[in-house]
């Protein structure tokens, strides 16, 4: 399950991106997660996806 708390979600997503997936799109597709929801929730705590780093910064 994906954490609902934005800070916990940040940690969860960055760990998955670092250890298992080459892109946010790959992770969302594989885990059947709404990419827009993740991007919006993490933007609410001022984190944005960096494609080059493959993480939210």
N, CA, C and O atoms as a GROMACS GRO file, in nm:
protein
  228
    1UNK      N    1   0.083  -0.118   0.000
    1UNK     CA    2   0.000   0.000   0.000
    1UNK      C    3   0.088   0.125   0.000
    1UNK      O    4   0.198   0.126   0.056
    2UNK      N    5   0.038   0.228  -0.063
    2UNK     CA    6   0.110   0.354  -0.073
    2UNK      C    7   0.073   0.441   0.048
    2UNK      O    8  -0.045   0.456   0.079
    3UNK      N    9   0.173   0.498   0.116
    3UNK     CA   10   0.144   0.583   0.232
    3UNK      C   11   0.061   0.706   0.194
    3UNK      O   12   0.078   0.761   0.085
    4UNK      N   13  -0.027   0.747   0.282
    4UNK     CA   14  -0.112   0.865   0.258
    4UNK      C   15  -0.042   0.993   0.303
    4UNK      O   16  -0.063   1.099   0.244
    5UNK      N   17   0.039   0.984   0.405
    5UNK     CA   18   0.112   1.101   0.455
    5UNK      C   19   0.216   1.144   0.352
    5UNK      O   20   0.294   1.060   0.306
    6UNK      N   21   0.221   1.272   0.313
    6UNK     CA   22   0.314   1.317   0.209
    6UNK      C   23   0.462   1.289   0.240
    6UNK      O   24   0.537   1.254   0.150
    7UNK      N   25   0.503   1.305   0.364
    7UNK     CA   26   0.644   1.282   0.399
    7UNK      C   27   0.678   1.133   0.389
    7UNK      O   28   0.785   1.096   0.340
    8UNK      N   29   0.588   1.050   0.436
    8UNK     CA   30   0.609   0.906   0.424
    8UNK      C   31   0.604   0.862   0.278
    8UNK      O   32   0.680   0.774   0.236
    9UNK      N   33   0.516   0.925   0.201
    9UNK     CA   34   0.506   0.896   0.058
    9UNK      C   35   0.636   0.932  -0.012
    9UNK      O   36   0.683   0.856  -0.098
   10UNK      N   37   0.694   1.044   0.023
   10UNK     CA   38   0.822   1.086  -0.035
   10UNK      C   39   0.929   0.980  -0.012
   10UNK      O   40   1.000   0.942  -0.105
   11UNK      N   41   0.942   0.934   0.109
   11UNK     CA   42   1.041   0.832   0.143
   11UNK      C   43   1.014   0.703   0.066
   11UNK      O   44   1.106   0.643   0.010
   12UNK      N   45   0.889   0.661   0.064
   12UNK     CA   46   0.849   0.538  -0.005
   12UNK      C   47   0.880   0.546  -0.154
   12UNK      O   48   0.942   0.455  -0.210
   13UNK      N   49   0.839   0.654  -0.218
   13UNK     CA   50   0.857   0.670  -0.363
   13UNK      C   51   1.005   0.678  -0.399
   13UNK      O   52   1.049   0.611  -0.492
   14UNK      N   53   1.081   0.758  -0.327
   14UNK     CA   54   1.224   0.771  -0.360
   14UNK      C   55   1.299   0.640  -0.339
   14UNK      O   56   1.391   0.609  -0.414
   15UNK      N   57   1.260   0.563  -0.238
   15UNK     CA   58   1.322   0.432  -0.218
   15UNK      C   59   1.291   0.340  -0.336
   15UNK      O   60   1.381   0.274  -0.389
   16UNK      N   61   1.166   0.336  -0.377
   16UNK     CA   62   1.126   0.251  -0.490
   16UNK      C   63   1.198   0.294  -0.618
   16UNK      O   64   1.246   0.211  -0.694
   17UNK      N   65   1.206   0.426  -0.640
   17UNK     CA   66   1.274   0.475  -0.760
   17UNK      C   67   1.423   0.442  -0.756
   17UNK      O   68   1.480   0.404  -0.858
   18UNK      N   69   1.483   0.457  -0.642
   18UNK     CA   70   1.626   0.429  -0.629
   18UNK      C   71   1.657   0.281  -0.647
   18UNK      O   72   1.752   0.246  -0.717
   19UNK      N   73   1.578   0.196  -0.585
   19UNK     CA   74   1.613   0.054  -0.578
   19UNK      C   75   1.549  -0.034  -0.685
   19UNK      O   76   1.602  -0.141  -0.716
   20UNK      N   77   1.436   0.008  -0.742
   20UNK     CA   78   1.363  -0.085  -0.828
   20UNK      C   79   1.322  -0.033  -0.965
   20UNK      O   80   1.302  -0.114  -1.056
   21UNK      N   81   1.308   0.097  -0.984
   21UNK     CA   82   1.251   0.149  -1.108
   21UNK      C   83   1.340   0.254  -1.173
   21UNK      O   84   1.405   0.334  -1.105
   22UNK      N   85   1.340   0.254  -1.305
   22UNK     CA   86   1.423   0.349  -1.380
   22UNK      C   87   1.350   0.480  -1.407
   22UNK      O   88   1.412   0.576  -1.453
   23UNK      N   89   1.220   0.486  -1.379
   23UNK     CA   90   1.145   0.610  -1.397
   23UNK      C   91   1.017   0.608  -1.314
   23UNK      O   92   0.970   0.502  -1.272
   24UNK      N   93   0.962   0.725  -1.293
   24UNK     CA   94   0.836   0.736  -1.221
   24UNK      C   95   0.724   0.668  -1.300
   24UNK      O   96   0.637   0.604  -1.241
   25UNK      N   97   0.726   0.683  -1.431
   25UNK     CA   98   0.623   0.620  -1.515
   25UNK      C   99   0.627   0.468  -1.501
   25UNK      O  100   0.522   0.405  -1.490
   26UNK      N  101   0.746   0.410  -1.501
   26UNK     CA  102   0.760   0.265  -1.485
   26UNK      C  103   0.704   0.220  -1.350
   26UNK      O  104   0.633   0.120  -1.341
   27UNK      N  105   0.737   0.294  -1.244
   27UNK     CA  106   0.691   0.258  -1.112
   27UNK      C  107   0.538   0.264  -1.104
   27UNK      O  108   0.474   0.172  -1.054
   28UNK      N  109   0.481   0.372  -1.153
   28UNK     CA  110   0.335   0.389  -1.146
   28UNK      C  111   0.263   0.281  -1.227
   28UNK      O  112   0.162   0.228  -1.183
   29UNK      N  113   0.316   0.251  -1.343
   29UNK     CA  114   0.253   0.147  -1.424
   29UNK      C  115   0.262   0.010  -1.357
   29UNK      O  116   0.163  -0.063  -1.351
   30UNK      N  117   0.379  -0.024  -1.307
   30UNK     CA  118   0.400  -0.154  -1.245
   30UNK      C  119   0.319  -0.171  -1.117
   30UNK      O  120   0.264  -0.278  -1.090
   31UNK      N  121   0.311  -0.065  -1.038
   31UNK     CA  122   0.242  -0.072  -0.909
   31UNK      C  123   0.095  -0.030  -0.919
   31UNK      O  124   0.023  -0.032  -0.819
   32UNK      N  125   0.050   0.007  -1.039
   32UNK     CA  126  -0.087   0.053  -1.062
   32UNK      C  127  -0.124   0.168  -0.969
   32UNK      O  128  -0.223   0.164  -0.897
   33UNK      N  129  -0.038   0.272  -0.974
   33UNK     CA  130  -0.055   0.391  -0.890
   33UNK      C  131  -0.080   0.510  -0.982
   33UNK      O  132  -0.022   0.519  -1.091
   34UNK      N  133  -0.166   0.600  -0.939
   34UNK     CA  134  -0.197   0.721  -1.015
   34UNK      C  135  -0.080   0.820  -1.004
   34UNK      O  136  -0.055   0.877  -0.897
   35UNK      N  137  -0.011   0.839  -1.114
   35UNK     CA  138   0.105   0.929  -1.116
   35UNK      C  139   0.067   1.071  -1.074
   35UNK      O  140   0.139   1.136  -0.998
   36UNK      N  141  -0.047   1.119  -1.124
   36UNK     CA  142  -0.090   1.255  -1.093
   36UNK      C  143  -0.108   1.273  -0.943
   36UNK      O  144  -0.070   1.377  -0.888
   37UNK      N  145  -0.165   1.174  -0.875
   37UNK     CA  146  -0.185   1.181  -0.730
   37UNK      C  147  -0.052   1.195  -0.658
   37UNK      O  148  -0.038   1.277  -0.567
   38UNK      N  149   0.048   1.116  -0.699
   38UNK     CA  150   0.179   1.122  -0.635
   38UNK      C  151   0.242   1.259  -0.658
   38UNK      O  152   0.291   1.322  -0.564
   39UNK      N  153   0.242   1.304  -0.782
   39UNK     CA  154   0.303   1.433  -0.816
   39UNK      C  155   0.236   1.546  -0.739
   39UNK      O  156   0.305   1.634  -0.686
   40UNK      N  157   0.105   1.546  -0.733
   40UNK     CA  158   0.033   1.653  -0.662
   40UNK      C  159   0.056   1.649  -0.511
   40UNK      O  160   0.076   1.752  -0.448
   41UNK      N  161   0.053   1.528  -0.455
   41UNK     CA  162   0.071   1.516  -0.310
   41UNK      C  163   0.212   1.560  -0.270
   41UNK      O  164   0.229   1.626  -0.167
   42UNK      N  165   0.313   1.523  -0.349
   42UNK     CA  166   0.450   1.562  -0.315
   42UNK      C  167   0.476   1.709  -0.347
   42UNK      O  168   0.560   1.772  -0.283
   43UNK      N  169   0.406   1.763  -0.445
   43UNK     CA  170   0.417   1.907  -0.473
   43UNK      C  171   0.363   1.988  -0.355
   43UNK      O  172   0.406   2.101  -0.331
   44UNK      N  173   0.267   1.930  -0.282
   44UNK     CA  174   0.210   2.001  -0.167
   44UNK      C  175   0.312   2.022  -0.056
   44UNK      O  176   0.294   2.109   0.029
   45UNK      N  177   0.420   1.943  -0.056
   45UNK     CA  178   0.529   1.965   0.040
   45UNK      C  179   0.655   2.013  -0.032
   45UNK      O  180   0.767   2.000   0.019
   46UNK      N  181   0.634   2.068  -0.153
   46UNK     CA  182   0.738   2.133  -0.232
   46UNK      C  183   0.847   2.037  -0.282
   46UNK      O  184   0.965   2.072  -0.284
   47UNK      N  185   0.806   1.917  -0.321
   47UNK     CA  186   0.897   1.822  -0.385
   47UNK      C  187   0.847   1.796  -0.526
   47UNK      O  188   0.727   1.779  -0.548
   48UNK      N  189   0.941   1.792  -0.620
   48UNK     CA  190   0.907   1.775  -0.761
   48UNK      C  191   0.998   1.670  -0.822
   48UNK      O  192   1.115   1.657  -0.783
   49UNK      N  193   0.944   1.594  -0.916
   49UNK     CA  194   1.019   1.485  -0.978
   49UNK      C  195   1.128   1.538  -1.069
   49UNK      O  196   1.102   1.622  -1.156
   50UNK      N  197   1.249   1.490  -1.050
   50UNK     CA  198   1.364   1.523  -1.134
   50UNK      C  199   1.397   1.398  -1.216
   50UNK      O  200   1.445   1.299  -1.162
   51UNK      N  201   1.370   1.404  -1.346
   51UNK     CA  202   1.391   1.288  -1.433
   51UNK      C  203   1.537   1.244  -1.438
   51UNK      O  204   1.565   1.125  -1.441
   52UNK      N  205   1.628   1.338  -1.439
   52UNK     CA  206   1.771   1.303  -1.446
   52UNK      C  207   1.816   1.228  -1.321
   52UNK      O  208   1.892   1.132  -1.331
   53UNK      N  209   1.770   1.270  -1.207
   53UNK     CA  210   1.808   1.204  -1.081
   53UNK      C  211   1.715   1.088  -1.049
   53UNK      O  212   1.745   1.005  -0.963
   54UNK      N  213   1.602   1.081  -1.119
   54UNK     CA  214   1.500   0.978  -1.094
   54UNK      C  215   1.461   0.976  -0.946
   54UNK      O  216   1.458   0.870  -0.883
   55UNK      N  217   1.430   1.094  -0.895
   55UNK     CA  218   1.382   1.105  -0.758
   55UNK      C  219   1.309   1.237  -0.740
   55UNK      O  220   1.320   1.327  -0.823
   56UNK      N  221   1.236   1.248  -0.632
   56UNK     CA  222   1.172   1.374  -0.597
   56UNK      C  223   1.269   1.454  -0.512
   56UNK      O  224   1.324   1.404  -0.414
   57UNK      N  225   1.289   1.577  -0.553
   57UNK     CA  226   1.383   1.666  -0.483
   57UNK      C  227   1.317   1.798  -0.451
   57UNK      O  228   1.380   1.886  -0.392
   0.00000   0.00000   0.00000
